[in-house]
């Protein structure tokens, strides 16, 4: 039994380049979290809206969505993203992503759903997302790998 998956075993499905477009704060400032790392003892929640491009050999289009971010009192960031990809050929694909933001490094589990036959293969795809986010610039980049 193999103990480690080699990086060559992962197939790059797409790259996602997004801009963070809006932050909804619930009584605590995201700026305070970013600048000082301060978090209330009950944690904090933010809705972070984003939009951008998905570029790949099998999927190309625009993505829009929201991350229902939970920041725990210990500073750990838990991601819960809900988005839609509208492909360049007109298909709609629902995307859910869960994972963590570890000091700007994103580690995600991605799931997809569509009833468009051209993309029905994504309904069974296991995709790992690896990337980065910079709250100061409002940019995030993620690579989605089929595993």
JOGI-V396821 format. One record per residue. N is the residue number from 1. RES is the residue in one small letter. PSI is psi in whole degrees, 0 to 359 (999 if undefined). NEAR is the number of other C-alpha atoms within 8 Angstrom. Layout:
N|RES|PSI|NEAR ; N|RES|PSI|NEAR
This chain:
1|x|134|2 ; 2|x|135|4 ; 3|x|338|4 ; 4|x|138|4 ; 5|x|125|6 ; 6|x|145|6 ; 7|x|329|5 ; 8|x|345|5 ; 9|x|350|7 ; 10|x|130|9 ; 11|x|124|8 ; 12|x|119|10 ; 13|x|316|12 ; 14|x|166|14 ; 15|x|141|12 ; 16|x|124|13 ; 17|x|111|11 ; 18|x|159|12 ; 19|x|134|10 ; 20|x|120|12 ; 21|x|336|9 ; 22|x|146|8 ; 23|x|130|10 ; 24|x|124|7 ; 25|x|145|10 ; 26|x|65|8 ; 27|x|4|4 ; 28|x|141|8 ; 29|x|130|8 ; 30|x|325|9 ; 31|x|321|6 ; 32|x|321|11 ; 33|x|314|10 ; 34|x|315|8 ; 35|x|320|6 ; 36|x|347|6 ; 37|x|5|8 ; 38|x|133|7 ; 39|x|137|13 ; 40|x|156|8 ; 41|x|343|6 ; 42|x|3|6 ; 43|x|186|10 ; 44|x|155|12 ; 45|x|146|10 ; 46|x|146|13 ; 47|x|120|12 ; 48|x|111|13 ; 49|x|146|12 ; 50|x|161|13 ; 51|x|154|12 ; 52|x|207|11 ; 53|x|146|11 ; 54|x|125|14 ; 55|x|123|10 ; 56|x|175|10 ; 57|x|329|7 ; 58|x|338|6 ; 59|x|127|10 ; 60|x|135|12 ; 61|x|200|11 ; 62|x|142|12 ; 63|x|138|13 ; 64|x|147|11 ; 65|x|193|11 ; 66|x|143|11 ; 67|x|120|13 ; 68|x|81|11 ; 69|x|132|12 ; 70|x|125|11 ; 71|x|116|12 ; 72|x|163|13 ; 73|x|332|11 ; 74|x|4|5 ; 75|x|1|9 ; 76|x|133|10 ; 77|x|122|11 ; 78|x|127|12 ; 79|x|140|13 ; 80|x|86|11 ; 81|x|141|12 ; 82|x|125|11 ; 83|x|171|11 ; 84|x|132|11 ; 85|x|127|14 ; 86|x|110|11 ; 87|x|161|12 ; 88|x|338|8 ; 89|x|16|4 ; 90|x|5|6 ; 91|x|149|10 ; 92|x|128|10 ; 93|x|123|11 ; 94|x|139|11 ; 95|x|133|13 ; 96|x|138|11 ; 97|x|130|12 ; 98|x|152|11 ; 99|x|205|11 ; 100|x|156|11 ; 101|x|109|12 ; 102|x|90|9 ; 103|x|45|4 ; 104|x|348|8 ; 105|x|125|10 ; 106|x|135|14 ; 107|x|114|12 ; 108|x|149|11 ; 109|x|125|11 ; 110|x|135|13 ; 111|x|148|11 ; 112|x|154|12 ; 113|x|135|10 ; 114|x|153|12 ; 115|x|3|6 ; 116|x|118|8 ; 117|x|329|6 ; 118|x|336|5 ; 119|x|15|10 ; 120|x|338|11 ; 121|x|334|7 ; 122|x|339|9 ; 123|x|338|10 ; 124|x|5|7 ; 125|x|136|10 ; 126|x|117|9 ; 127|x|131|11 ; 128|x|130|12 ; 129|x|131|13 ; 130|x|131|11 ; 131|x|199|11 ; 132|x|156|10 ; 133|x|144|11 ; 134|x|107|9 ; 135|x|336|7 ; 136|x|321|4 ; 137|x|342|5 ; 138|x|28|10 ; 139|x|143|11 ; 140|x|143|13 ; 141|x|130|11 ; 142|x|140|12 ; 143|x|129|12 ; 144|x|121|14 ; 145|x|131|12 ; 146|x|130|11 ; 147|x|999|9
